[in-house]
Amino acid sequence: MTSPGTTGPSRLQSATLVAPLAVFAIALVARLIGLHHTPYVDELNHVMAAHSLLERGSMELVPGGLPYTRARIFTDLIAALFRVFGESLAVARIPAVLAGAALVTTLFVWVRSVAGRGAAWSAAMLFCFQPQSLYLSQLARFYTIQALCFFGAAILFYRVVTDRDLERRRAILYGIAALLLCLLALHFQVITIVGVAGVILWAIIDRAREWLTRAQLVVAIGIAVLLAAVGLLAIQRGAFAQQLALFSYVDQWAAANRHNVRYYHDIFLDQYATIWTLFPLLAILAIYRNGRAALFCLIPFAVVFVVHSLAAWKAERYLFSAMPMFFAVAGIGIAEGAARVRPAFEGAVDWLAGVELSPRARHRGVIALFAFVAVFAALGNGATSYAVKMLRTSDADWQLALLYRGQPDWDAARPVLAPQADSSAIVISTSELKSLYYLNRVDVLRHPGPEFTTFRKLNRPVISTTASLDQLRACFPTGLIVAEHGQWRTPWSVTSGVADYIETALDPVHLSPSTRLLAYRWRTSAPDSTANCAKIHEIVHR
């Protein structure tokens, strides 16, 4: 018979392991649902570079084009998976899936260590089913790996700063590991530096609170304000011009929110109205339960939120690496708030019952009330609806403006488009990577810029005007134009004037509306005395 002295720790150890494994399993299953969704165009950079690496030993997306070197380690990883499992989008998405599930699990384990099981489950499940977390975990991109590296580095640094009993040797090892993870996160995404700055700011504040007297803290704050004022004055006089130019740069297609400082605030209101409006209260409750852990999450999240709100180029994914910290604060605050209101719930249950209930009956009633409040709050958040739709709705049926699903279905259109492309003397596309990937063909790109200049990445010429289309029609007897719905009649791709010209002068290729693609072709050349066909053929076929 096993003695009680050995059974207790063994059971406790098993329970300690079972919960993270359960969290990982839930997150993994959620991320495997719908893994074969239609691709976001950026995924194909890695997919095609990995294919090229295996086939030609280079990372050129096409022979003669520029190598795709961004996040080289990630492309190498995809190439290794292709070598073992074969080439497909699903295989290319495996690293993101595993990293996304691991990130949810890491959040659970860390929050449990600083605030208990209730806070850990609240934080992990909120993050697990966050629409952006599901979405980025199903892309052949590096975002979930970058976030995992950053969050892992941050919590190792937290341990070094806060654990006074940590041996010096172990502290050095943790510090080295945190540095390596940080460098890896920076390799994947340069904006990691914003989160790193937030963590460093927290460490400075944490040390200052412990080492400085109240008077010294006031002096330190005054110095910080003075330095900030000097920095602003230097910026006004032209300092940091190059860095500010990068901060204020944005491509034309993403320029709509250049000056919208409420961009991320509005996203939180849309997706997490019940959490975001109460976030200050949740932060206070989290600080009450564990002030150091709460501020460790709150300060970097606030830095990332403010910096990206002020930056010109905005995208929901830019906040992703800081979202575990947001949900950690929310989860800890929810758990502390639940503990505080429990007596009121017990009183309410007794009053509603009309008699004083037994402890077991009262406990069940309280659980039912908590469940009702949780479900009501969840239904008030747009994220709940988005997540459910992501798990249940196909790309063809996706109707929301947020493209967590519903990218154009080139694969479904391929049976119609491939023969058209094969029989055309020239193929023009607004989505060059998808055209190359699915049709194995693109000769000219529909891009803004000087006419017939070379897009170096793919070594293909670009056009954007009706005059250039006229010249192509004069020099090639047949041609095909393919465009995605989201690029039709937009300032950055097919403008309204060009769209009118195409719709009037060319024949439509009939595609199912569910493909979200448009295609037009010409079957005879159109005379144009201004066209220098010899030069145009040289440009197109070089």
C-alpha positions as CSV (number, residue, x, y, z in Angstrom):
1,M,0.0,0.0,0.0
2,T,1.3,3.5,-0.8
3,S,1.7,5.7,2.2
4,P,-0.1,9.0,2.5
5,G,3.2,10.8,2.6
6,T,4.0,9.7,-1.0
7,T,0.5,9.8,-2.4
8,G,-0.2,13.5,-1.7
9,P,2.7,15.0,-3.5
10,S,2.3,12.6,-6.4
11,R,-1.4,13.6,-6.9
12,L,-0.5,17.2,-6.6
13,Q,2.2,16.8,-9.2
14,S,-0.2,15.1,-11.5
15,A,-2.8,17.8,-11.1
16,T,-0.1,20.4,-11.8
17,L,0.7,18.8,-15.1
18,V,-2.9,17.8,-16.1
19,A,-4.3,21.4,-16.2
20,P,-1.6,22.8,-18.6
21,L,-2.0,19.7,-20.8
22,A,-5.8,20.2,-20.9
23,V,-5.3,23.9,-21.8
24,F,-2.8,22.9,-24.6
25,A,-5.3,20.3,-25.9
26,I,-8.2,22.8,-26.0
27,A,-6.1,25.4,-27.7
28,L,-4.7,22.9,-30.2
29,V,-8.1,21.6,-31.2
30,A,-9.5,25.1,-31.6
31,R,-6.6,26.0,-33.9
32,L,-6.9,22.8,-36.1
33,I,-10.5,23.6,-36.9
34,G,-10.6,25.3,-40.3
35,L,-6.9,25.0,-40.8
36,H,-7.4,24.6,-44.6
37,H,-8.9,28.1,-45.0
38,T,-8.0,30.2,-48.0
39,P,-4.6,31.9,-47.7
40,Y,-3.7,35.4,-46.7
41,V,-1.3,36.6,-49.4
42,D,1.7,37.1,-47.0
43,E,1.7,33.4,-46.2
44,L,2.8,32.7,-49.8
45,N,6.1,34.6,-49.3
46,H,7.3,31.8,-46.9
47,V,5.6,29.0,-48.8
48,M,7.1,29.9,-52.2
49,A,10.5,30.8,-50.7
50,A,10.6,27.4,-48.9
51,H,9.7,25.7,-52.2
52,S,12.4,27.6,-54.0
53,L,14.9,26.7,-51.3
54,L,14.2,23.0,-51.8
55,E,14.0,23.1,-55.6
56,R,16.7,25.6,-56.5
57,G,18.7,26.2,-53.3
58,S,17.8,29.9,-53.2
59,M,15.0,32.0,-51.5
60,E,14.0,33.8,-54.8
61,L,10.3,33.5,-55.2
62,V,10.9,33.3,-58.9
63,P,14.2,32.9,-60.8
64,G,15.8,36.3,-61.2
65,G,13.7,37.9,-58.4
66,L,14.9,39.2,-55.1
67,P,15.4,36.6,-52.3
68,Y,12.7,36.7,-49.6
69,T,14.9,37.0,-46.5
70,R,12.4,38.3,-43.9
71,A,12.2,35.9,-40.9
72,R,14.7,33.6,-42.6
73,I,14.5,31.1,-39.7
74,F,10.8,30.7,-40.2
75,T,11.2,30.0,-43.9
76,D,13.9,27.4,-43.1
77,L,11.6,25.7,-40.7
78,I,8.8,25.5,-43.3
79,A,11.3,24.1,-45.9
80,A,12.3,21.4,-43.3
81,L,8.6,20.5,-42.8
82,F,8.0,20.4,-46.6
83,R,10.9,18.0,-46.9
84,V,9.4,15.6,-44.3
85,F,5.6,16.0,-44.9
86,G,5.3,17.3,-48.4
87,E,4.3,20.8,-49.6
88,S,0.9,22.3,-48.6
89,L,-0.5,25.3,-46.9
90,A,-1.6,23.1,-44.0
91,V,1.9,21.8,-43.4
92,A,3.3,25.4,-43.6
93,R,0.8,26.4,-40.9
94,I,1.9,23.8,-38.4
95,P,4.5,25.9,-36.6
96,A,2.0,28.7,-36.1
97,V,-0.6,26.3,-34.8
98,L,1.8,24.7,-32.2
99,A,3.3,28.0,-31.1
100,G,-0.2,29.5,-30.7
101,A,-1.3,26.6,-28.5
102,A,2.0,26.8,-26.6
103,L,1.5,30.5,-26.0
104,V,-2.0,30.0,-24.5
105,T,-0.5,27.3,-22.2
106,T,2.5,29.4,-21.2
107,L,0.1,32.2,-20.2
108,F,-1.9,29.7,-18.1
109,V,1.1,28.3,-16.3
110,W,2.5,31.8,-15.5
111,V,-0.7,33.3,-14.3
112,R,-1.4,30.3,-12.1
113,S,2.0,30.7,-10.5
114,V,1.3,34.4,-9.6
115,A,-2.4,34.5,-9.1
116,G,-4.0,31.1,-8.8
117,R,-6.0,28.6,-10.9
118,G,-9.1,30.8,-11.3
119,A,-7.2,33.7,-12.8
120,A,-5.2,31.3,-15.0
121,W,-8.2,29.6,-16.5
122,S,-9.9,33.0,-17.1
123,A,-6.9,34.5,-18.8
124,A,-6.0,31.4,-20.8
125,M,-9.5,30.8,-22.1
126,L,-10.1,34.4,-23.0
127,F,-6.8,34.4,-25.0
128,C,-7.4,31.0,-26.4
129,F,-10.5,32.1,-28.2
130,Q,-9.5,35.6,-29.1
131,P,-10.3,35.9,-32.8
132,Q,-6.9,37.4,-33.6
133,S,-5.2,34.6,-31.6
134,L,-7.1,31.9,-33.6
135,Y,-6.4,33.7,-36.9
136,L,-2.6,34.2,-36.5
137,S,-2.3,30.6,-35.2
138,Q,-3.6,29.4,-38.6
139,L,-1.3,31.5,-40.8
140,A,2.0,30.4,-42.3
141,R,3.5,33.4,-40.7
142,F,5.8,34.0,-37.7
143,Y,3.5,36.0,-35.4
144,T,2.6,33.4,-32.8
145,I,6.3,32.2,-32.6
146,Q,7.4,35.8,-32.2
147,A,4.8,36.4,-29.4
148,L,5.8,33.2,-27.7
149,C,9.5,34.2,-27.7
150,F,8.7,37.7,-26.4
151,F,6.4,36.5,-23.7
152,G,8.8,33.7,-22.7
153,A,11.6,36.2,-22.5
154,A,9.5,38.6,-20.5
155,I,8.4,36.1,-17.8
156,L,12.0,34.8,-17.4
157,F,13.1,38.4,-16.9
158,Y,10.3,38.9,-14.4
159,R,11.6,35.9,-12.5
160,V,15.1,37.3,-12.4
161,V,13.9,40.7,-11.2
162,T,11.4,39.5,-8.5
163,D,12.8,36.3,-7.1
164,R,15.2,37.1,-4.4
165,D,15.8,33.5,-3.6
166,L,17.0,32.7,-7.1
167,E,20.5,31.4,-7.2
168,R,23.0,33.7,-9.0
169,R,23.9,30.9,-11.5
170,R,20.3,30.2,-12.3
171,A,19.6,34.0,-12.6
172,I,22.4,34.3,-15.2
173,L,21.0,31.3,-17.1
174,Y,17.5,32.8,-17.1
175,G,18.9,36.1,-18.2
176,I,20.8,34.6,-21.1
177,A,17.7,32.6,-22.1
178,A,15.6,35.7,-22.0
179,L,18.1,37.6,-24.2
180,L,18.2,34.8,-26.8
181,L,14.4,34.6,-26.9
182,C,14.3,38.4,-27.3
183,L,16.8,38.3,-30.2
184,L,14.8,35.6,-31.8
185,A,11.6,37.6,-31.4
186,L,13.3,40.6,-32.9
187,H,14.5,38.5,-35.9
188,F,10.8,37.7,-36.6
189,Q,9.3,41.1,-35.9
190,V,11.3,44.4,-35.4
191,I,8.4,46.0,-33.5
192,T,9.2,43.6,-30.6
193,I,11.4,46.5,-29.5
194,V,8.3,48.3,-28.3
195,G,7.4,45.5,-26.0
196,V,10.9,45.2,-24.8
197,A,10.9,48.9,-23.9
198,G,7.7,48.3,-21.9
199,V,9.3,45.5,-19.9
200,I,12.4,47.5,-19.2
201,L,10.3,50.5,-18.1
202,W,8.4,48.1,-15.7
203,A,11.8,46.9,-14.3
204,I,13.0,50.5,-13.7
205,I,9.7,51.3,-11.9
206,D,9.8,48.1,-9.9
207,R,13.4,48.7,-8.8
208,A,12.7,52.3,-8.0
209,R,9.8,51.5,-5.8
210,E,12.0,49.1,-3.8
211,W,15.2,51.1,-3.6
212,L,14.1,54.8,-3.5
213,T,12.5,56.7,-0.7
214,R,9.4,58.7,-1.4
215,A,11.4,61.9,-1.8
216,Q,13.8,60.2,-4.1
217,L,10.9,58.9,-6.2
218,V,9.6,62.4,-6.6
219,V,13.0,63.6,-7.8
220,A,13.2,60.6,-10.2
221,I,9.8,61.4,-11.6
222,G,10.8,65.1,-12.1
223,I,14.0,64.0,-13.9
224,A,12.0,61.7,-16.1
225,V,9.6,64.5,-17.0
226,L,12.5,66.8,-17.7
227,L,14.2,64.3,-20.0
228,A,10.9,63.8,-21.8
229,A,10.6,67.5,-22.3
230,V,14.2,67.7,-23.7
231,G,13.4,64.8,-26.0
232,L,10.3,66.5,-27.4
233,L,12.3,69.8,-27.9
234,A,15.0,67.8,-29.7
235,I,12.4,66.2,-32.0
236,Q,11.0,69.6,-32.8
237,R,14.5,70.7,-33.9
238,G,14.9,67.7,-36.2
239,A,16.4,65.0,-34.0
240,F,15.5,61.4,-34.8
241,A,14.1,62.4,-38.2
242,Q,14.9,59.1,-39.8
243,Q,13.2,57.1,-37.0
244,L,10.2,59.4,-37.0
245,A,9.9,59.0,-40.8
246,L,9.7,55.2,-40.3
247,F,7.1,55.8,-37.4
248,S,5.0,58.0,-39.7
249,Y,5.3,55.9,-42.9
250,V,2.4,53.9,-44.2
251,D,1.6,52.3,-47.6
252,Q,-1.4,53.7,-49.5
253,W,-3.6,50.7,-49.0
254,A,-3.2,51.0,-45.2
255,A,-3.4,54.8,-45.0
256,A,-7.0,55.1,-44.0
257,N,-6.2,54.9,-40.3
258,R,-3.0,56.9,-40.4
259,H,-4.4,59.6,-38.0
260,N,-6.9,57.4,-36.2
261,V,-5.5,57.2,-32.7
262,R,-8.7,55.4,-31.6
263,Y,-8.0,52.5,-33.9
264,Y,-7.1,49.9,-31.3
265,H,-9.4,51.4,-28.7
266,D,-12.3,50.8,-31.1
267,I,-11.2,47.3,-31.8
268,F,-11.3,46.5,-28.0
269,L,-14.7,48.2,-27.7
270,D,-16.0,46.0,-30.6
271,Q,-14.5,42.7,-29.5
272,Y,-14.3,43.1,-25.7
273,A,-16.8,45.7,-24.7
274,T,-17.5,44.2,-21.2
275,I,-13.8,43.8,-20.4
276,W,-12.4,47.0,-22.0
277,T,-14.9,49.4,-20.4
278,L,-14.1,47.8,-17.0
279,F,-10.4,47.4,-17.6
280,P,-9.3,50.1,-15.1
281,L,-11.3,48.3,-12.4
282,L,-9.9,44.9,-13.4
283,A,-6.4,46.4,-13.3
284,I,-7.0,47.7,-9.8
285,L,-8.3,44.3,-8.7
286,A,-5.3,42.6,-10.3
287,I,-2.9,45.0,-8.5
288,Y,-4.7,44.2,-5.2
289,R,-4.1,40.5,-5.7
290,N,-0.5,40.7,-7.0
291,G,0.7,44.2,-7.6
292,R,4.1,43.2,-9.1
293,A,2.7,40.7,-11.6
294,A,-0.2,43.0,-12.5
295,L,2.1,46.0,-13.2
296,F,4.5,43.7,-15.1
297,C,1.7,43.0,-17.5
298,L,0.0,46.4,-17.4
299,I,3.0,48.6,-18.2
300,P,4.3,46.8,-21.3
301,F,0.7,46.5,-22.6
302,A,0.1,50.2,-22.1
303,V,3.4,51.1,-23.8
304,V,2.6,48.9,-26.8
305,F,-1.0,50.2,-27.0
306,V,0.0,53.9,-26.9
307,V,3.0,53.6,-29.3
308,H,1.1,51.8,-31.9
309,S,-2.0,54.0,-31.5
310,L,0.2,57.0,-32.4
311,A,2.1,55.2,-35.2
312,A,0.9,55.8,-38.7
313,W,0.7,52.1,-39.8
314,K,-1.9,50.2,-37.8
315,A,-2.9,46.6,-37.9
316,E,-4.6,44.5,-35.2
317,R,-1.7,42.0,-35.3
318,Y,0.8,44.7,-34.1
319,L,-0.6,44.4,-30.6
320,F,-0.6,40.6,-30.6
321,S,2.6,40.0,-28.7
322,A,1.3,42.1,-25.8
323,M,-2.2,40.5,-25.7
324,P,-1.1,37.7,-23.3
325,M,-0.3,40.5,-20.8
326,F,-3.7,42.2,-21.4
327,F,-5.5,38.9,-20.8
328,A,-3.3,38.2,-17.7
329,V,-4.5,41.5,-16.1
330,A,-8.1,40.8,-17.1
331,G,-8.0,37.2,-15.8
332,I,-6.4,38.2,-12.5
333,G,-8.9,41.0,-12.1
334,I,-11.8,38.8,-12.9
335,A,-10.7,36.2,-10.4
336,E,-10.2,38.7,-7.6
337,G,-13.5,40.4,-8.5
338,A,-15.3,37.1,-8.3
339,A,-13.8,36.4,-4.9
340,R,-14.9,39.8,-3.7
341,V,-18.5,39.5,-4.9
342,R,-19.0,35.9,-3.8
343,P,-20.6,36.9,-0.4
344,A,-23.1,39.1,-2.2
345,F,-23.9,36.2,-4.6
346,E,-24.4,33.9,-1.6
347,G,-26.8,36.5,0.0
348,A,-28.7,36.9,-3.2
349,V,-29.1,33.1,-3.6
350,D,-30.5,32.8,0.0
351,W,-32.8,35.8,-0.6
352,L,-34.1,34.4,-3.9
353,A,-34.6,31.0,-2.4
354,G,-36.7,32.5,0.5
355,V,-35.0,30.3,3.1
356,E,-31.4,29.8,4.4
357,L,-30.0,27.1,2.1
358,S,-27.6,24.3,3.0
359,P,-23.9,25.0,2.1
360,R,-24.1,22.6,-0.8
361,A,-27.3,24.1,-2.3
362,R,-26.0,27.6,-1.8
363,H,-22.7,26.7,-3.5
364,R,-24.6,25.3,-6.5
365,G,-26.7,28.4,-6.7
366,V,-23.7,30.7,-6.6
367,I,-22.0,28.6,-9.4
368,A,-25.2,29.0,-11.5
369,L,-25.2,32.8,-10.9
370,F,-21.5,33.1,-11.8
371,A,-22.2,31.1,-15.0
372,F,-25.1,33.3,-15.9
373,V,-23.0,36.5,-15.4
374,A,-20.1,35.0,-17.4
375,V,-22.3,33.9,-20.3
376,F,-24.1,37.3,-20.4
377,A,-20.7,39.1,-20.4
378,A,-19.4,36.8,-23.2
379,L,-22.4,37.4,-25.4
380,G,-21.9,41.2,-25.0
381,N,-18.4,40.9,-26.6
382,G,-18.0,40.8,-30.4
383,A,-15.1,38.5,-30.0
384,T,-17.5,35.7,-28.9
385,S,-19.5,36.0,-32.2
386,Y,-16.3,36.2,-34.3
387,A,-14.7,33.2,-32.7
388,V,-17.9,31.1,-33.1
389,K,-18.1,32.1,-36.8
390,M,-14.4,31.3,-37.3
391,L,-15.0,27.8,-36.0
392,R,-18.2,27.2,-37.9
393,T,-18.3,29.3,-41.1
394,S,-16.6,28.5,-44.4
395,D,-14.6,31.0,-46.4
396,A,-17.3,31.1,-49.1
397,D,-20.0,31.9,-46.5
398,W,-18.0,34.5,-44.5
399,Q,-19.8,37.9,-44.7
400,L,-18.0,40.0,-42.1
401,A,-15.7,42.9,-43.0
402,L,-13.0,41.5,-40.7
403,L,-11.1,39.0,-42.8
404,Y,-10.4,36.3,-40.2
405,R,-11.9,34.1,-42.9
406,G,-13.2,34.8,-46.4
407,Q,-10.0,35.5,-48.4
408,P,-10.5,35.0,-52.2
409,D,-10.6,31.3,-53.2
410,W,-8.1,31.0,-56.0
411,D,-8.1,27.2,-55.6
412,A,-11.9,27.1,-56.4
413,A,-11.4,29.4,-59.3
414,R,-8.4,27.5,-60.7
415,P,-10.4,25.0,-63.0
416,V,-11.8,28.1,-64.8
417,L,-8.8,30.4,-64.7
418,A,-6.0,27.9,-65.4
419,P,-7.2,27.1,-69.0
420,Q,-7.8,30.8,-69.6
421,A,-4.2,31.6,-68.4
422,D,-2.7,28.9,-70.5
423,S,-4.4,30.1,-73.6
424,S,-3.5,33.8,-73.1
425,A,-0.5,35.5,-74.5
426,I,-0.2,37.6,-71.4
427,V,-1.6,37.4,-67.8
428,I,-2.0,40.5,-65.7
429,S,-2.9,40.1,-62.0
430,T,-3.5,42.3,-58.9
431,S,-2.4,39.5,-56.6
432,E,0.9,38.4,-58.1
433,L,1.8,35.8,-55.4
434,K,-1.5,34.0,-55.6
435,S,-1.5,34.1,-59.4
436,L,2.0,32.5,-59.4
437,Y,1.1,30.0,-56.7
438,Y,-2.3,28.8,-58.2
439,L,-1.9,29.5,-61.9
440,N,1.9,29.3,-62.1
441,R,1.7,32.4,-64.3
442,V,1.8,36.2,-64.0
443,D,3.5,38.4,-66.7
444,V,2.5,41.9,-65.6
445,L,1.5,43.2,-62.2
446,R,-1.3,45.7,-61.5
447,H,0.6,48.0,-59.1
448,P,0.8,51.7,-58.6
449,G,4.1,53.2,-59.7
450,P,6.0,54.3,-62.8
451,E,4.6,52.4,-65.8
452,F,6.5,49.3,-67.0
453,T,9.2,49.6,-64.3
454,T,10.3,46.3,-62.7
455,F,9.0,45.0,-59.5
456,R,12.3,43.6,-58.3
457,K,10.8,41.0,-55.9
458,L,9.3,39.1,-58.8
459,N,11.3,40.6,-61.7
460,R,8.0,41.6,-63.4
461,P,6.9,44.9,-64.9
462,V,4.1,46.9,-63.3
463,I,1.3,49.0,-64.9
464,S,-1.6,51.0,-63.4
465,T,-3.2,53.1,-66.2
466,T,-5.6,52.6,-69.1
467,A,-2.9,53.8,-71.5
468,S,-0.6,51.0,-70.4
469,L,-3.4,48.5,-70.9
470,D,-4.0,49.9,-74.3
471,Q,-0.4,49.3,-75.2
472,L,-0.5,45.7,-73.9
473,R,-3.7,45.0,-75.9
474,A,-2.0,46.4,-79.0
475,C,1.1,44.2,-78.6
476,F,-0.5,40.9,-77.4
477,P,-3.3,39.2,-79.4
478,T,-4.9,37.7,-76.2
479,G,-4.7,38.5,-72.6
480,L,-6.2,37.8,-69.1
481,I,-6.7,40.2,-66.2
482,V,-7.4,38.7,-62.7
483,A,-8.3,40.8,-59.7
484,E,-9.6,40.2,-56.2
485,H,-12.8,41.9,-55.1
486,G,-11.0,43.8,-52.3
487,Q,-8.6,45.4,-54.8
488,W,-11.3,46.4,-57.3
489,R,-12.1,50.1,-57.5
490,T,-9.5,51.1,-54.8
491,P,-6.9,53.9,-55.0
492,W,-4.0,51.5,-54.4
493,S,-4.8,48.9,-57.0
494,V,-7.5,49.0,-59.7
495,T,-8.9,52.5,-59.6
496,S,-12.5,53.3,-60.6
497,G,-11.4,54.7,-64.0
498,V,-9.4,51.6,-64.9
499,A,-12.2,49.3,-63.6
500,D,-14.7,51.2,-65.9
501,Y,-12.3,50.7,-68.9
502,I,-11.8,47.0,-68.2
503,E,-15.6,46.4,-67.7
504,T,-16.4,48.2,-70.9
505,A,-13.6,47.0,-73.3
506,L,-13.0,43.4,-72.2
507,D,-15.0,40.2,-71.9
508,P,-15.8,38.9,-68.4
509,V,-14.8,35.4,-67.4
510,H,-17.6,33.9,-65.4
511,L,-16.5,32.9,-61.9
512,S,-18.7,31.9,-58.9
513,P,-19.2,34.9,-56.6
514,S,-18.0,32.8,-53.7
515,T,-14.5,32.9,-55.1
516,R,-14.4,36.7,-54.6
517,L,-12.4,37.0,-57.8
518,L,-13.0,39.0,-61.1
519,A,-11.5,38.1,-64.4
520,Y,-11.6,39.7,-67.8
521,R,-9.9,38.8,-71.1
522,W,-9.4,40.1,-74.7
523,R,-9.3,37.7,-77.7
524,T,-8.0,40.1,-80.4
525,S,-5.4,42.8,-80.3
526,A,-6.5,46.4,-80.3
527,P,-4.5,48.7,-82.7
528,D,-2.6,51.5,-80.9
529,S,-0.1,53.5,-83.0
530,T,1.7,54.8,-79.9
531,A,2.6,51.3,-78.7
532,N,6.3,50.3,-79.1
533,C,5.6,46.6,-79.2
534,A,9.3,45.6,-79.6
535,K,10.2,47.4,-76.4
536,I,7.1,46.1,-74.6
537,H,7.8,42.5,-75.5
538,E,11.4,43.0,-74.3
539,I,10.2,44.3,-71.0
540,V,7.5,41.6,-70.5
541,H,9.7,38.6,-71.5
542,R,13.1,39.5,-70.1
